[in-house]
Every structure is written in structure tokens, then in C-alpha cells.
Amino acid sequence: MAQVTVVGAGLAGLVAAITAVQEGASVRLLEAHSELGGRARSADGPFVANFGPHALYKGLSNWRWLEKHDLLPPTVTPPSLGVRYRHAGRLRKTLPPRLLRALPLMLRPAPAEQDFHSWVASRKGTASAELACGLAGALSFHHDPGSLSAAFVAERLRWVYAPPSIRHVKGGWGELIGRLGEHAEQIGVSIQTGVRVTETPEPPVVLATELHEARRLLGDETLRAEGATCALLDLALEHRRGDPIAILDLEQGALIESFSSRDGTVAPEDCQLIQAQIGIKDTDGAEEGIARLELLMGEGFPGWRERVRWRRRQISLDRTGAVDPPGRSWRDRPALDRGNGIFLAGDMVRAPGFLSEVSFTSAQHAARGAAAWDSRPSEQAADPPASKVRER
């Protein structure tokens, strides 16, 4: 029986640990923090805010994996009524006609070699391209989605709008982490929290950490992938009739969502939990990003400052998954198999998928590679075979 060590107990680490046990390995899971979850944790207390805007997408492979293992938590569908779109300096209830005419374009194959803005502009005009980029900003978490691969961005719009498949975990993502953690313990995973790993454990090992942590542990400067930076603003407001369910800024790519409007378990009855995000170029733009979100709050939630019961602001740096510039895809990210029984998992590595789906996919392949490492040639790769995955 292989003795597999998994470092990091976020989504990727938990899925890797569960998969390795299913492959017949004995598994220990090491987590530096006192609780499981990593970026998928939810805040404690009366306001159950996720650490960033998280969602599942019905029909993706991670959704199917959770269903198969009876680990899918209750989910809720975001309401369509009450959404506001900011365009031409005002809030409106419907998408602009130019944008509606551009959305069917997302159903077609988009080129990975061309940037998203020029691809849309060449077919629907510059005005439609600008609107599409604004819409994509909230879904890619990137400050300039128009500069990214058309194939990469179009996929995000397709999964949200054609057809709508987004689902939110009832009770926050902590509910999902709780299910995964309990299941891991039940099947024999040895979970150790408060353990900060300073050296790479004896192989076979799965490093389900942030990419910069894997880079430090392995001393490998090639472990890099392009990510996005976001300014995040979380608020709990006293209820007021007429507040919108969500605001999407088509000019700046910002998104404000009322999570308690569809899930009454994340805030007390007299309050609503608001989570807002905007892509920024780098951390130096954090103040400007937060200021933009506050201005948008003022347009949609009159008197919001006087209604604040709780507030939190954060910067998310390379924690939104990898993004692909023109001419690149998931195949160009760091390989899962690093040789000598060391494997990577997470949302910044070489695995196909959409947002958190990349973590699930990479975790399963890395865990299988680690569990089989003793009996296979070291040069055999554990990356997902190109012939057996659908490139997204």
C-alpha cells in the first residue's frame, strides 16, 4: 500500500486525499491552518461570507464527481429578477441590445490565438465588444478580459448564460468543505491541521498548495502561471425594500451580489449579506478598486453606509485560478507530474476545466499518479491525457 502525503487541505487537497484512498493508498493530509478549506472556507459568525465569490456549475465534472460520491451539498439558483446592469452611467433592468446580440457568439468555437476583444469586435463591432468585456470582467476576475484568449473568456460567458448553470452552495462553501472533510476522515484519511510544511515530504506526495508555495518547497522558479488580482468588499446591511439582488457594472467589470437574497441561512433575518468584487491590475490598485465598488454600492443601495452592520475588505492575488492569454491554454500551465513521486494539484496547473473544476480534475489525476508511483516508471506522466479530456 502506497503511503501518500497530501499538503494543503483546500478543495484540491481534500479531493486528492479522497481519490488516493480510493486508489488503495494510505493517506495523510497536512494543513497549515487550524481548519480545512483554504480559499473555500466561509467566515465564522452570523455573516457566512465566502472568501471571494464562489459558485458551482451544474453539469461540470466536479458537480458530477460530488453527485457520484453523494457529497453534493444543497444548492440554490440565483434569482433572475432584481438584477441591475450599469451602462452609460445608469442602472438598468435589462442587458443592452448590443450585448444581447453579441451573446450568441459565445456558442460558437472561439479561437485561442486571438484576444477576446478583437474577436468580438471583428464580428459584432467595437461597442458590442466593450460591453462583452465588461460582462466578462465579473466572470474572469480579470481587470482586462478583452486581452485574454477568446476561447478562455467565451467559455466563461457560455457556462453562465447558455444555459444558466450557476448554483450557490446553501450555507456557504464551508458546507461543501465540511462534507469533504467528514468523508475523508470516514474513509481513513489522517488529517493533521496546524502543520506548516517547510520541506517537501517523502514521496509520493501531492502538493495541493498555492503555486507560489509549491515553487518555494521545490525551489523551482518555472512553477508560474498567469492569474488575476481582485479587490473584494463584503458587507452586511440592514434590509431595505427595493434593494437589487445583484449589480453588474458593464463599464468596469465589477459585480455586487446579495447572497442572502437566495439563501437566508448566511445572515440574520434583519440583514442582507453583500459580496462585491472587481478585477484590478495589481495590488497598487486596491484602493481605487474598493472606491469603485463603494460608488457602485451608492448607486444601487441608497444610504448603504448608514446600514452597515459588518464589513470586510480583502485583496485576492492569483487566487482566482489561472487565466490564459492569447495563444495559450491549460496545456501550457505547470505539469502535474514533477518527477520523483511529486505531483501538483490546484487551479493553476495543467488540467482542463472551468474555475474550481480545474482543482477537482488535477487533484484526481495527481492522486492517482501518487498512489501508483511505486510501481510505475518515474518518467510516466500523470497529466490528463490529451486524448481523454475535452479541451475547454
GIKA-V283623 format. One record per pair of residues at least 4 apart in sequence whose ideal C-beta (glycine too) atoms are under 7 Angstrom apart, sorted by sequence separation. I is the first residue (numbers start at 1). J is the second residue. If there is no record, write none. Layout:
BEGIN
<<I;J> <I;J>>
END
This chain:
BEGIN
<<8;12> <9;13> <11;15> <12;16> <13;17> <14;18> <15;19> <16;20> <17;21> <18;22> <19;23> <21;25> <37;41> <43;47> <50;54> <59;63> <61;65> <62;66> <63;67> <64;68> <65;69> <95;99> <97;101> <98;102> <99;103> <114;118> <115;119> <116;120> <117;121> <118;122> <120;124> <121;125> <124;128> <125;129> <126;130> <127;131> <128;132> <129;133> <130;134> <131;135> <132;136> <133;137> <136;140> <148;152> <149;153> <150;154> <151;155> <153;157> <154;158> <155;159> <156;160> <157;161> <158;162> <160;164> <169;173> <171;175> <173;177> <174;178> <175;179> <176;180> <177;181> <178;182> <179;183> <180;184> <181;185> <182;186> <183;187> <185;189> <197;201> <201;205> <209;213> <211;215> <212;216> <213;217> <214;218> <249;253> <259;263> <260;264> <267;271> <281;285> <285;289> <286;290> <287;291> <288;292> <289;293> <290;294> <291;295> <292;296> <293;297> <294;298> <295;299> <296;300> <297;301> <303;307> <304;308> <316;320> <324;328> <328;332> <338;342> <345;349> <353;357> <356;360> <357;361> <358;362> <359;363> <360;364> <361;365> <362;366> <363;367> <364;368> <365;369> <366;370> <367;371> <368;372> <369;373> <372;376> <376;380> <384;388> <385;389> <8;13> <9;14> <20;25> <31;36> <43;48> <58;63> <66;71> <67;72> <86;91> <87;92> <95;100> <114;119> <121;126> <124;129> <137;142> <140;145> <148;153> <170;175> <184;189> <200;205> <209;214> <215;220> <218;223> <249;254> <267;272> <280;285> <324;329> <338;343> <344;349> <353;358> <384;389> <21;27> <35;41> <42;48> <43;49> <57;63> <66;72> <142;148> <159;165> <160;166> <169;175> <185;191> <215;221> <260;266> <267;273> <280;286> <298;304> <337;343> <338;344> <6;13> <20;27> <42;49> <56;63> <84;91> <85;92> <169;176> <184;191> <207;214> <248;255> <259;266> <260;267> <266;273> <297;304> <336;343> <351;358> <42;50> <84;92> <111;119> <120;128> <121;129> <137;145> <140;148> <145;153> <215;223> <336;344> <353;361> <63;72> <84;93> <87;96> <110;119> <120;129> <136;145> <214;223> <247;256> <280;289> <347;356> <352;361> <6;16> <17;27> <41;51> <85;95> <181;191> <207;217> <246;256> <334;344> <351;361> <6;17> <246;257> <261;272> <278;289> <322;333> <347;358> <351;362> <17;29> <39;51> <117;129> <120;132> <133;145> <211;223> <246;258> <260;272> <347;359> <39;52> <133;146> <140;153> <245;258> <260;273> <336;349> <346;359> <349;362> <369;382> <6;20> <40;54> <211;225> <258;272> <259;273> <278;292> <336;350> <345;359> <351;365> <368;382> <105;120> <243;258> <258;273> <278;293> <333;348> <334;349> <335;350> <336;351> <4;20> <13;29> <117;133> <140;156> <245;261> <258;274> <259;275> <333;349> <334;350> <346;362> <366;382> <116;133> <129;146> <136;153> <139;156> <200;217> <276;293> <333;350> <345;362> <365;382> <102;120> <105;123> <139;157> <200;218> <256;274> <257;275> <345;363> <365;383> <56;75> <105;124> <331;350> <365;384> <9;29> <116;136> <136;156> <197;217> <256;276> <330;350> <4;25> <6;27> <136;157> <139;160> <255;276> <330;351> <345;366> <9;31> <14;36> <102;124> <135;157> <254;276> <255;277> <330;352> <344;366> <1;24> <2;25> <3;26> <4;27> <5;28> <6;29> <7;30> <8;31> <101;124> <290;313> <343;366> <361;384> <1;25> <254;278> <1;26> <5;30> <253;278> <322;347> <102;128> <252;278> <253;279> <321;347> <322;348> <336;362> <343;369> <9;36> <10;37> <101;128> <321;348> <343;370> <10;38> <9;38> <10;39> <11;40> <98;127> <99;128> <102;131> <116;145> <117;146> <243;272> <286;315> <336;365> <341;370> <8;38> <10;40> <98;128> <102;132> <116;146> <117;147> <336;366> <115;146> <119;150> <236;267> <239;270> <99;131> <115;147> <116;148> <238;270> <239;271> <283;315> <337;369> <341;373> <352;384> <98;131> <99;132> <115;148> <116;149> <238;271> <239;272> <336;369> <350;383> <351;384> <116;150> <237;271> <283;317> <321;355> <96;131> <115;150> <236;271> <237;272> <99;135> <114;150> <112;149> <116;153> <236;273> <237;274> <321;358> <352;389> <116;154> <254;292> <271;309> <340;378> <352;390> <354;392> <111;150> <112;151> <235;274> <254;293> <339;378> <343;382> <352;391> <353;392> <110;150> <111;151> <234;274> <252;292> <256;296> <352;392> <110;151> <234;275> <256;297> <254;296> <233;276> <110;154> <256;300> <337;381> <232;277> <337;382> <231;277> <335;381> <336;382> <337;383> <230;277> <231;278> <249;296> <336;383> <106;154> <230;278> <335;383> <230;279> <231;280> <247;296> <229;279> <230;280> <106;157> <107;158> <228;279> <229;280> <106;158> <229;282> <247;300> <229;283> <107;162> <231;286> <106;162> <244;300> <233;290> <103;161> <231;289> <243;301> <231;290> <233;293> <231;293> <329;391> <237;301> <237;304> <240;307> <238;307> <237;307> <237;308> <238;309> <237;309> <235;308> <236;309> <236;310> <235;311> <234;312> <233;313> <232;313> <232;314> <231;315> <232;316> <142;228> <229;315> <230;316> <141;228> <229;316> <78;166> <140;228> <229;317> <141;230> <77;167> <78;168> <230;320> <76;167> <168;259> <227;318> <75;167> <76;168> <171;263> <228;320> <75;168> <170;263> <227;320> <75;169> <76;170> <168;262> <171;265> <172;266> <75;170> <168;263> <170;265> <171;266> <227;322> <228;323> <73;169> <74;170> <226;322> <227;323> <73;170> <225;322> <226;323> <226;325> <57;159> <73;175> <73;176> <59;165> <73;179> <58;165> <57;165> <71;179> <145;253> <225;333> <57;166> <58;167> <71;180> <225;334> <138;248> <55;166> <56;167> <223;334> <55;167> <71;183> <55;168> <56;169> <135;248> <134;249> <135;250> <138;253> <134;250> <137;253> <138;254> <134;251> <138;255> <54;173> <131;250> <134;253> <218;338> <227;348> <50;172> <48;171> <50;173> <225;348> <48;172> <218;342> <48;174> <42;172> <214;344> <42;173> <42;174> <40;173> <41;174> <207;342> <211;346> <40;176> <41;177> <141;277> <143;279> <205;341> <37;174> <40;177> <142;279> <143;280> <203;340> <204;341> <205;342> <206;343> <207;344> <208;345> <211;348> <141;279> <143;281> <203;341> <208;346> <203;342> <206;345> <37;177> <36;177> <137;279> <200;342> <36;181> <29;184> <208;363> <91;247> <35;193> <34;193> <29;189> <33;193> <34;194> <84;244> <206;366> <29;190> <83;244> <86;247> <206;367> <27;189> <28;190> <29;191> <30;192> <31;193> <82;244> <83;245> <27;190> <29;192> <32;195> <82;245> <83;246> <84;247> <85;248> <86;249> <87;250> <28;192> <31;195> <32;196> <86;250> <87;251> <206;370> <18;183> <30;195> <83;248> <85;250> <86;251> <205;370> <14;180> <18;184> <21;187> <79;245> <204;370> <14;181> <17;184> <21;188> <30;197> <21;189> <18;187> <204;373> <14;184> <203;373> <152;323> <17;189> <152;324> <148;323> <149;324> <148;324> <149;325> <148;325> <149;326> <141;320> <149;328> <52;232> <142;323> <9;191> <79;261> <79;262> <140;323> <78;262> <49;234> <76;262> <76;263> <47;236> <7;197> <16;206> <16;208> <7;201> <13;208> <159;354> <5;201> <12;208> <7;205> <10;208> <8;207> <155;354> <4;204> <5;205> <6;206> <7;207> <8;208> <7;208> <8;209> <2;204> <4;206> <6;208> <7;209> <53;255> <53;257> <91;299> <91;300> <86;296> <115;326> <114;326> <113;326> <113;327> <112;327> <84;300> <112;329> <48;266> <47;266> <47;267> <46;267> <46;268> <53;275> <49;273> <53;277> <50;275> <52;277> <47;273> <49;275> <155;392> <47;310> <49;312> <52;316> <52;319> <39;319> <61;353> <60;354> <62;356> <62;357> <65;360> <61;357> <57;354> <60;357> <62;360> <61;360> <61;361> <16;345> <12;345> <12;346> <19;363> <23;367> <11;356> <15;360> <19;364> <23;368> <25;371> <12;359> <16;363> <20;367> <24;371> <11;359> <15;363> <19;367> <23;371> <11;360> <15;364> <19;368> <12;362> <16;366> <20;370> <12;363> <16;367> <20;371> <4;370> <4;371> <2;371> <2;373> <2;374>>
END
